[in-house]
Amino acid sequence: MSDGASWSRRVRIALPPDVDVRWTLRYLVVRTVEALERVQGDSYLRSVRQHDTGRHVLLDLSHDVAAHALVARTRPVLPPAEIRAMVERSFDLGADLGAFAALARKDVLLAPLITARPFLRLPQLLDPFEGVMRAVLGQQVSVVGASTMTDRLVRAFGTPLAAVEGQAPLFGFPSPATLAHAGADTLRTIGLTNAKAATLHGVSHAIASGAIDLDALRGAPTDAAEATLIALPGIGPWTAHYVRMRALGDRDAFPAADLGVLKAMALAGIHKRDILARAASWRPWRAYATLHLWESLGKRE
């Protein structure tokens, strides 16, 4: 277990007026992996594996409602600028959603959705490898089922971290090398299907070996990134686009085969075969349109 290091000083991040922190926290609650993260009221605690250094960091956030600000600290100590960057990316604070709002208000499907819940932002996973693994574990299962399997994976192969006062210890997410070394047979012992164990192992090996560079995919055109990801066995378009949304910050990612997207579009009278054509006018903001489609169903995928 990692020893107890000191906490950094608290960094205060003023929020743009349109940021709905409580919606974001509710989104995170639905997807909480207990071994990695905790949401309690207006506070969020989670472990972050820094994929460039392999170090595990605890990020402790609280929402100062009166000041409309986020207050953050880390253990071990990180520079204030780095803490600020982590928070801004986690809560998608850098997005200027004015262009999307203007587009949405002119769209017959999106207009009522953005009126009901304006300016939804896209919560990001800071470790892109964690994002890939969670997407694979989320294939063809419920959100709760995906979180349960991710929790098992982290407890079995992750790094135990020193406890935070009054809370059970969290774990650091396992590295690509750890899961590649474990092998598919060992991964199956946590209850994975043969196919998912093989996919987790194969993708972990590709990333650990350098065959896939997740950093290089960040900022790459959506179509090029999708082609790179789906070249991996077990990764299809849904998984590739979900990774782009949650882990690589692609604002135009669009998981067209997602069950929530299919249901929301069907309720709007749009047939499955016409979804991509209908969503073409939402480019380059399709990821935000996806959030609004999910929200319209009263669910946060």
C-alpha positions, 0 to 999 in steps of 0.5 A, a space after each residue: 500500500 502506498 504510504 500517506 503523503 501530504 496534501 497540496 494546498 487547495 486550489 480554487 477554480 472559478 466556474 463559468 456561469 453556465 456550468 452545472 456542477 450538480 448535474 455533473 456530480 449526478 452523472 458521476 454518481 450513476 457511473 461510480 466505481 467504488 474502488 476508484 471514486 466517491 461522490 458525497 453530496 457536493 464533494 468528489 474524491 477519486 484516484 487518477 493514474 498519471 499515464 505518462 509517469 505511472 504515478 497514482 494521485 488522489 484528487 479531492 474536489 468540493 463544490 463551493 456553491 455560494 461562490 460557484 467555484 470548485 476547490 481542489 487538492 491532490 495527494 501527493 502534492 502537485 503544482 497548482 497549475 497541474 491541479 487546475 488543468 486536471 479539474 478543468 479537463 474532468 469537468 470540461 470547463 474549457 468548452 465554449 458551448 455557445 456554438 453548440 447552443 446556437 446550433 441546437 436552438 435551430 434544430 427541431 429535435 435538440 431545441 426543447 432538450 437544450 431549453 430543458 437542460 442547457 449547457 451540459 458538459 462532457 465529464 472526462 476520465 483523466 487516464 485514457 487507458 482507464 477510459 478504454 478499459 471501462 468502455 470495453 467492460 461496458 459493452 452490452 451490459 447496463 451501467 451498473 453492470 459495467 461499474 461492478 466489473 470495473 470495480 472487480 478489475 481494479 480491486 484485483 489488479 490495481 494499486 491500494 492507496 493510503 486511506 483518506 481520513 474517515 473513508 475506506 482506501 481507494 485503489 489506483 487503476 492498473 497499468 496497461 503493462 499489469 493487465 497485459 502481463 496478467 493474461 486473458 486466463 487470469 482476467 477471466 477469474 473476476 467473472 469476465 467472458 472469454 471474449 471480454 478477457 481476450 479484448 482487455 488483454 489484447 488492448 492492454 498489450 497493444 497500448 503497453 507495447 506502444 502499438 497504440 498511442 492514446 495520446 496521439 489519438 487525442 485531437 485526431 480527426 474522429 474518423 481516423 481515431 475510430 479506424 485506429 481503435 476498431 482495428 483492435 480485436 473486440 473494439 467496435 464503433 460503439 466502443 471507439 466513439 465512447 472512448 473518444 467521448 469520455 477519455 479523449 475529449 472528442 466533441 464530435 464523437 457519436 455512438 450511434 449504436 448506443 441503446 440510449 441514442 437509439 431509444 431517444 431517436 426512435 421516440 423522435 420518429 427517426 429510424 435506426 438507418 437514418 440516425 447518422 444522416 440526421 445527426 450529420 447536422 450536429 457536427 462537430 458537436 455530436 457528443 454534446 447532442 448525445 448527452 442531451 439525448 441521454 438526458 431526455 430519457 432521464 438516464 445518464 449513460 
